[in-house]
């Protein structure tokens, strides 16, 4: 099995952490998003969509992090403890409820803060306007106040995303911090910290974007996104 991932991406970190925590064997294929590697000819030759995460299991190719996680749960069911994806119908429904909710809520809001801090200066040539950042932070706070298994894993990597730019979503939330520590302990703190090394190296990420010909090509599209 091959996993095409960039650990700056929350969905990629979810898949990576789950596979590593359960000891599922896979070959890690790094695709650096902020270096534009998903747009290169080499990546295109893989005959997969220009997005990640991507899983290749033999000739079978699957995208979308939630679909990949569900596939791994079922493929490796003998080694997946019940607390990850409960057999109980109603408990499993709660996990699915969060996984369905998070894409347009917690994930979208936490990623927006990260993008405004990291990508906006590169694309627009200046810091993100204060009013845009204030709105993004308020939306993130609302998501954190609404919701907080497999759902815990996905939630935690999303909340970690703004930390790449020094925005701490855990600050002032002792229950959330206690939950974070419990999930980290379950996954293994060393594995969790190692998985987030690239994300937390904000300066390194920004350097990779400078003078990158592939990213320069999509600047107009990104500028429309930020307007």
SVG drawing of the C-alpha trace seen along z (x, -y; Angstrom):
<svg xmlns="http://www.w3.org/2000/svg" viewBox="-28 -45 41 55">
<polyline fill="none" stroke="black" stroke-width="0.4" points="0.0,0.0 1.2,-3.5 0.0,-6.7 0.7,-10.0 0.7,-12.7 2.0,-16.0 1.9,-16.3 1.2,-20.0 -2.3,-19.0 -4.7,-18.0 -6.5,-15.2 -3.1,-13.8 -2.0,-13.8 -5.2,-12.0 -4.6,-9.2 -0.9,-9.0 -1.5,-9.0 -4.2,-6.4 -2.1,-4.0 1.0,-4.5 -0.8,-4.2 -2.3,-0.9 0.9,0.4 -0.7,0.7 2.2,1.2 2.5,-1.4 5.0,-3.2 5.0,-6.9 5.2,-9.0 5.8,-12.7 4.0,-15.2 4.9,-18.8 1.9,-20.9 3.5,-24.3 6.3,-23.4 3.7,-22.7 4.7,-19.0 1.1,-18.0 1.2,-20.0 4.4,-18.4 4.6,-16.1 6.0,-13.4 3.0,-13.4 0.7,-13.6 2.2,-10.4 0.9,-8.5 -2.6,-8.6 -4.2,-9.9 -6.0,-13.1 -3.9,-16.2 -4.8,-16.2 -3.9,-14.4 -4.2,-12.3 -4.2,-9.4 -4.1,-5.8 -2.9,-3.1 -3.6,0.5 -2.3,2.5 -4.2,1.2 -7.0,-0.3 -6.7,-4.1 -8.8,-6.0 -8.9,-9.7 -10.6,-11.8 -9.3,-11.3 -12.6,-10.1 -13.0,-7.4 -9.4,-6.3 -9.9,-6.0 -13.1,-4.0 -11.3,-1.7 -8.4,-1.1 -10.9,-0.4 -12.6,2.3 -9.4,3.7 -7.6,4.0 -10.6,4.7 -8.8,7.4 -6.3,4.8 -8.7,1.9 -9.9,1.6 -13.6,0.8 -13.0,-2.6 -11.7,-3.9 -14.9,-3.1 -17.5,-1.5 -19.5,1.5 -22.5,0.1 -24.8,-1.5 -25.5,-4.7 -21.9,-5.2 -20.7,-4.7 -23.4,-7.2 -21.9,-9.8 -18.4,-9.3 -19.9,-9.6 -21.9,-12.7 -18.6,-14.5 -16.8,-13.3 -19.6,-14.6 -19.8,-17.9 -16.1,-18.8 -15.3,-19.4 -17.4,-22.6 -16.9,-23.7 -13.9,-22.9 -11.7,-22.0 -12.7,-24.9 -12.4,-27.5 -9.0,-26.3 -7.6,-26.0 -8.7,-29.5 -6.7,-30.9 -3.7,-29.0 -4.1,-30.0 -4.5,-33.7 -1.4,-33.7 0.8,-31.5 -0.5,-31.8 -2.1,-35.2 1.3,-37.2 2.8,-35.0 -0.2,-35.4 -1.3,-39.0 2.1,-40.5 1.0,-41.8 -0.3,-40.6 -4.0,-39.6 -6.3,-42.5 -7.2,-42.6 -10.9,-42.4 -10.5,-39.1 -8.4,-37.6 -10.8,-38.7 -13.7,-37.0 -11.7,-33.8 -10.7,-33.7 -14.3,-34.2 -15.5,-31.4 -12.9,-29.1 -13.9,-29.9 -17.5,-29.2 -16.6,-25.8 -14.5,-24.9 -17.4,-25.8 -19.8,-23.6 -18.1,-20.3 -15.4,-18.6 -12.8,-7.4 -11.6,-8.3 -13.5,-11.6 -11.1,-12.7 -8.1,-12.0 -9.6,-14.1 -10.7,-16.9 -7.3,-17.2 -5.2,-17.5 -7.6,-20.2 -7.3,-22.3 -3.5,-22.0 -3.5,-23.6 -3.5,-27.3 -0.6,-26.5 1.6,-26.5 1.3,-30.3 1.2,-30.7 -2.6,-30.8 -3.5,-28.6 -7.1,-27.3 -6.6,-25.6 -5.8,-28.7 -8.3,-29.4 -10.0,-26.1 -8.8,-23.7 -11.3,-20.9 -10.1,-21.1 -6.5,-20.9 -7.2,-17.9 -8.9,-16.2 -5.9,-17.0 -3.5,-15.5 -5.6,-12.3 -5.7,-11.8 -2.0,-12.5 -1.3,-9.9 -3.5,-7.3 -1.7,-7.9 1.8,-8.2 3.2,-11.7 6.4,-11.0 4.4,-10.0 2.0,-12.9 4.8,-15.5 6.8,-14.0 3.8,-14.1 3.4,-17.9 7.0,-18.9 6.6,-20.3 3.4,-22.1 5.0,-23.9 8.0,-25.0 6.2,-28.1 9.4,-29.7 10.4,-26.6 7.0,-26.4 7.1,-30.0 10.6,-29.5 9.4,-26.6 6.8,-28.8 9.3,-31.5 10.2,-31.4 8.3,-28.2 7.3,-28.1 4.4,-25.7 2.8,-27.8 3.4,-31.0 1.1,-29.5 -1.8,-29.2 -1.4,-32.6 -4.4,-34.2 -6.7,-31.4 -5.4,-31.9 -5.9,-35.6 -9.5,-35.1 -9.9,-32.9 -8.6,-35.6 -10.7,-38.4"/>
</svg>
